[in-house]
Amino acid sequence: MVEQSRIKWVQDEMARHGVELFAAFTASGHNMGATNSTRVLSGFKNMGDSCVLLEADGERTVIVSPSWDAERAREQAPGCNVIASDDLAGAVIKAANRHGRTRKIGVDGLSTLAHRTVAPIRAEWGDRMVPMNGAMQRAGARKTPDEIRIAREVAAMAEKIFDRLLEVARPGMPEYELASDLYRYSKALGADDNFLLMASSQMPKGPRPPGRRILAKGDLILGEISPGADGHFVQICRTAVLGPINEVQQRNHDILWESMQAGLAAGAAGNTVAHVANMMNEAVAKHGFSEYCRPPYMRVRGHGLGSVSSLPGDIGTDNEMVLEEGMTFVMHPNQFLPGGGYMMVGEPVVITQTCAEPLTTRFSKLTSIPV
């Protein structure tokens, strides 16, 4: 279902920029950290490069490639004109010129496409093209109640995937075999996709894709589980020990959970992203680990999730964006601490007037897998 208030928001931006047509481009492939403008404006999940043309009166034209994807586009984008072509640039130019070649055109996302598509569009539109980069990200920054409901459902799916990890992981299993099982399981639960980082080590240095390493007793298993369904990605970050948990591991995980709690309390609408990151860092620093609150021991304290909008971006001390009610992102004080290695603790959250509210039903805890 297309959120009509977002279309109205873009129309208002068009008026502000003095443009009569808005062209939102989306590259092929799907990125959990990027906005899929085509899906947001039309409901269609593109396979190839695509564009949505939005007229000032609200009329929408979806231009998709390759041409054989026309039928699926018409099914998923009711209320839109659909054009399917193997020449995206040519089809976009022709559709945009339907009402003449003098109108100013607002553009977002064109630079994400290949040069062979970008060049003829730039040549044709020339000075009529008005940059509106980031408009679609801003349009979707605040999630609707229905989108938050869907995010909670996908979060519950992510928790089930971690439960599956605890059930299946065993010494002697290659990482790639465990990751493959989790991916298949996520698809069986209804995930469209699952960005999965899953690594094991006796002393992890950081997250990485699964490889050929064989799981062994005493390993920490790191899971960054990010299923996507119905146009929404959600991420949880979890750590499990293959065998008993030692005292240092539990201490370090407890410190990171304190950092998470500090972030949740600081994540109220009106506060800045930097404030949240600083509070999370202070919770770690008070235990004597301030020097570890920076690269290479950590990267950020969370990040936005697509595909509606990836705002507020990275949760870092240099991000001065003000949090708004309805924003969603993953908050994760993931980092390396001495003695136990890198650990993952992370929850998807939604910003409210008083705090950042977790979308999960069970908070992260260090879990022992019996062996």
C-alpha positions in Angstrom: 0.0 0.0 0.0 1.4 3.4 -1.0 1.4 6.0 1.7 -0.4 8.9 0.2 1.0 11.4 2.7 4.4 10.8 1.3 3.2 11.6 -2.2 1.7 14.8 -0.9 5.1 15.6 0.9 7.0 15.1 -2.4 4.4 17.3 -4.2 5.0 20.1 -1.6 8.8 19.7 -2.2 8.2 20.0 -6.0 6.3 23.2 -5.4 9.1 24.5 -3.2 11.7 23.8 -5.8 9.6 25.2 -8.6 9.4 21.9 -10.6 6.4 20.5 -12.5 7.7 16.9 -12.7 9.6 14.7 -10.2 11.8 11.8 -11.4 12.8 9.3 -8.7 15.3 6.7 -9.9 16.1 3.3 -8.2 19.0 1.1 -9.2 18.6 -2.7 -9.6 19.2 -4.8 -6.5 18.1 -4.2 -3.0 20.2 -2.6 -0.2 19.0 -2.7 3.4 20.6 0.7 3.9 19.1 2.4 0.9 15.7 3.9 0.0 13.8 2.1 -2.8 12.0 5.1 -4.3 10.1 3.0 -6.8 8.5 0.9 -4.1 7.7 3.8 -1.9 6.0 5.8 -4.6 4.3 2.9 -6.5 4.4 -0.3 -4.5 6.5 -2.0 -7.2 9.7 -3.9 -6.1 11.9 -3.5 -9.0 14.3 -6.1 -10.3 16.1 -3.9 -12.9 16.8 -0.2 -12.9 13.6 1.8 -12.7 12.1 5.3 -12.4 8.8 6.8 -11.1 7.6 10.1 -12.7 5.4 12.0 -10.4 3.3 14.9 -11.9 2.3 17.9 -9.9 -1.3 16.7 -9.9 -0.3 13.3 -8.4 -0.3 11.2 -11.6 2.4 8.5 -11.4 4.2 6.7 -14.2 6.4 3.7 -13.4 9.1 2.9 -15.9 10.7 -0.5 -15.4 13.4 -2.6 -17.0 13.7 -5.2 -18.4 10.6 -5.1 -20.6 9.5 -8.6 -19.6 8.8 -7.4 -16.1 5.7 -5.4 -17.2 3.1 -7.8 -15.9 4.5 -7.9 -12.4 4.8 -4.1 -12.3 1.1 -3.7 -13.3 0.1 -6.1 -10.5 2.1 -4.4 -7.8 1.5 -0.8 -8.9 -2.2 -0.3 -9.2 -3.2 3.3 -10.0 0.0 3.9 -11.9 0.8 4.1 -15.6 3.3 1.4 -16.3 5.9 1.5 -19.1 8.3 -1.4 -19.5 11.4 -1.1 -21.7 14.9 -2.5 -22.3 16.0 1.1 -22.9 15.2 2.8 -19.6 16.8 6.2 -20.5 14.8 6.4 -23.8 11.6 5.4 -22.1 12.1 7.9 -19.3 12.9 10.7 -21.7 9.8 9.9 -23.9 7.5 9.8 -20.9 8.8 13.0 -19.4 8.4 14.8 -22.8 4.7 13.8 -23.0 3.7 17.3 -22.0 6.5 19.2 -23.8 10.2 19.7 -23.4 10.2 23.0 -21.4 9.2 21.8 -17.9 11.6 21.8 -15.0 12.2 18.3 -13.6 13.2 17.5 -10.0 15.6 14.5 -9.9 16.5 12.1 -7.1 18.7 9.0 -7.3 19.8 9.4 -11.0 23.5 9.2 -10.0 23.0 5.6 -8.6 22.5 4.3 -12.2 25.0 3.4 -14.8 26.6 6.0 -17.1 24.8 4.5 -20.1 21.5 5.5 -18.5 22.6 8.7 -16.9 24.3 10.3 -19.8 21.4 10.5 -22.3 19.0 11.7 -19.6 21.4 14.5 -18.5 22.0 15.5 -22.1 18.2 15.7 -22.8 17.1 17.5 -19.7 20.1 19.8 -19.3 19.4 23.0 -17.4 15.8 21.9 -16.8 17.0 19.3 -14.3 16.7 20.4 -10.7 18.7 18.3 -8.1 16.4 17.0 -5.3 18.8 14.4 -4.0 17.7 12.9 -0.7 14.0 13.9 -1.1 12.8 10.4 -1.0 14.9 9.6 2.1 13.4 12.6 3.9 9.9 11.7 2.7 10.1 8.3 4.5 12.0 9.4 7.6 9.0 9.0 9.9 7.4 5.6 9.5 3.6 5.2 9.6 1.8 3.2 12.2 1.3 0.4 9.7 5.0 0.4 8.8 5.9 0.2 12.5 3.5 -2.8 12.9 5.2 -4.5 9.9 8.6 -3.8 11.4 7.6 -5.4 14.7 6.5 -8.5 12.7 9.8 -8.7 10.9 11.6 -8.2 14.2 9.8 -11.2 15.6 10.9 -13.1 12.5 14.6 -12.1 13.2 14.2 -13.4 16.8 13.0 -16.8 15.4 16.0 -16.9 13.1 18.3 -16.5 16.1 16.4 -19.2 18.0 17.2 -21.4 15.0 20.9 -20.6 15.3 20.9 -21.7 18.9 19.1 -24.9 17.9 21.3 -25.8 14.9 24.8 -24.6 15.7 27.2 -27.4 16.8 31.0 -28.0 16.9 32.3 -29.4 13.6 29.8 -27.4 11.5 31.2 -25.0 8.9 30.1 -21.4 9.2 28.7 -21.4 5.7 26.5 -24.4 6.5 25.0 -22.7 9.5 24.4 -19.5 7.5 22.8 -21.4 4.7 20.4 -23.1 7.1 19.5 -19.7 8.6 18.9 -18.2 5.2 16.6 -21.0 4.1 14.8 -20.8 7.4 14.2 -17.1 7.0 12.7 -17.6 3.6 10.4 -20.3 5.0 9.3 -17.7 7.6 8.4 -15.3 4.8 11.5 -13.1 4.4 12.0 -11.5 1.0 15.7 -11.2 1.8 18.1 -11.6 4.7 21.4 -9.7 5.0 23.3 -12.0 7.3 26.7 -11.5 8.9 27.6 -14.6 10.9 31.1 -15.3 12.2 32.7 -17.5 14.8 36.0 -17.2 16.7 37.6 -17.9 20.1 38.4 -14.1 20.2 36.4 -12.3 17.5 37.9 -9.1 16.1 34.7 -8.0 14.3 31.8 -9.0 12.1 32.3 -10.6 8.7 30.5 -12.8 6.2 30.4 -16.5 7.0 33.2 -18.6 5.6 34.7 -22.0 5.7 35.8 -21.9 9.4 34.7 -24.9 11.4 32.8 -24.2 14.6 34.5 -25.3 17.8 33.7 -25.5 21.5 34.4 -22.2 23.2 33.6 -20.1 20.1 31.7 -16.8 20.2 29.2 -16.8 17.4 28.3 -13.4 16.2 25.0 -12.9 14.4 23.9 -9.8 12.6 20.5 -10.9 11.4 18.7 -8.6 9.0 15.5 -10.0 7.4 13.4 -7.9 5.0 9.7 -8.5 4.3 7.0 -6.4 2.8 9.4 -3.6 2.0 10.9 -3.3 5.5 14.3 -4.4 6.8 14.9 -5.0 10.5 18.2 -6.0 12.2 19.0 -7.7 15.5 22.6 -8.3 16.7 23.2 -11.3 18.9 26.1 -13.2 20.5 26.2 -16.8 21.6 28.9 -19.0 23.1 29.3 -22.5 21.9 29.7 -24.0 25.4 29.8 -22.3 28.8 30.1 -18.6 29.3 33.2 -17.4 31.2 33.2 -14.5 33.6 35.0 -12.0 31.3 32.6 -12.7 28.4 29.6 -12.0 30.7 31.1 -8.9 32.1 31.8 -7.5 28.7 28.3 -8.3 27.4 26.8 -6.6 30.5 28.8 -3.5 29.7 27.5 -3.4 26.2 23.9 -4.0 27.5 24.4 -0.9 29.8 25.4 1.0 26.7 22.2 -0.1 24.9 20.1 0.9 27.9 21.7 4.4 27.8 21.0 4.7 24.1 17.3 3.7 24.6 16.9 6.3 27.3 18.6 9.0 25.2 16.7 8.3 22.0 13.7 10.6 22.6 12.3 12.8 19.8 14.0 16.1 19.8 17.4 14.8 20.9 20.2 14.5 18.3 21.8 11.3 17.0 25.1 12.5 18.4 23.6 12.8 21.9 22.5 9.1 21.7 25.9 8.0 20.5 27.7 10.0 23.3 25.5 8.5 26.0 26.2 5.0 24.7 29.9 5.7 24.6 29.9 7.1 28.2 28.3 3.9 29.4 31.2 2.0 28.2 33.8 4.6 29.2 32.8 4.6 32.8 34.1 1.0 33.1 37.5 2.1 32.0 37.2 1.4 28.3 36.9 4.9 26.7 39.8 4.2 24.4 37.8 1.3 22.9 34.9 3.6 21.8 36.5 4.3 18.5 37.8 2.5 15.4 39.2 -0.1 15.0 37.4 -1.5 18.0 34.0 -0.3 16.8 32.4 1.6 13.9 29.1 3.2 14.9 26.4 2.7 17.5 23.7 1.8 15.0 22.4 2.8 11.6 19.3 3.5 9.6 17.5 0.7 7.7 15.8 0.8 4.3 14.0 0.4 2.1 11.5 3.2 2.9 14.2 5.5 4.3 17.7 5.0 5.8 17.4 8.1 8.0 18.7 9.1 10.5 21.8 7.4 9.1 24.7 6.2 11.1 24.4 6.6 14.9 27.6 8.4 15.6 29.0 11.4 17.5 29.3 13.5 14.4 25.6 13.1 13.3 23.7 16.2 14.5 20.3 15.1 12.9 17.4 15.7 15.3 15.4 12.5 16.0 11.8 12.6 15.0 8.9 10.5 16.4 8.4 7.5 14.1 12.0 7.1 12.9 13.2 3.6 13.0 16.8 2.2 13.0 19.0 -0.4 14.6 20.8 0.6 17.8 23.8 -1.6 18.5 26.7 -1.0 20.9 28.7 -3.7 19.0 32.4 -3.5 19.7 35.6 -5.2 20.8 36.5 -5.2 24.5 39.7 -6.8 25.9 39.5 -10.3 27.3 36.4 -11.4 25.5 36.7 -10.1 21.9 34.1 -8.4 19.7 30.5 -8.9 20.8 27.1 -8.0 19.2 24.2 -6.5 21.1 21.5 -4.8 19.0 17.8 -4.1 18.8 15.7 -2.3 16.1 14.0 0.7 17.7 11.3 3.3 17.0 11.6 6.8 18.3 8.9 8.0 20.6 8.4 11.3 22.6 10.1 9.7 25.7 12.7 7.1 24.5 13.8 4.8 21.7 11.4 1.8 22.0 12.7 -1.6 21.0 10.6 -3.4 18.3 11.7 -6.8 19.6 10.0 -8.8 22.2 13.1 -10.2 23.9 16.2 -8.2 24.6 19.7 -9.4 23.6 21.5 -11.5 26.1 24.6 -13.6 26.0 23.4 -17.1 25.4 25.2 -20.4 25.9 24.7 -23.2 23.4 25.1 -26.6 25.2 27.7 -28.9 23.7 
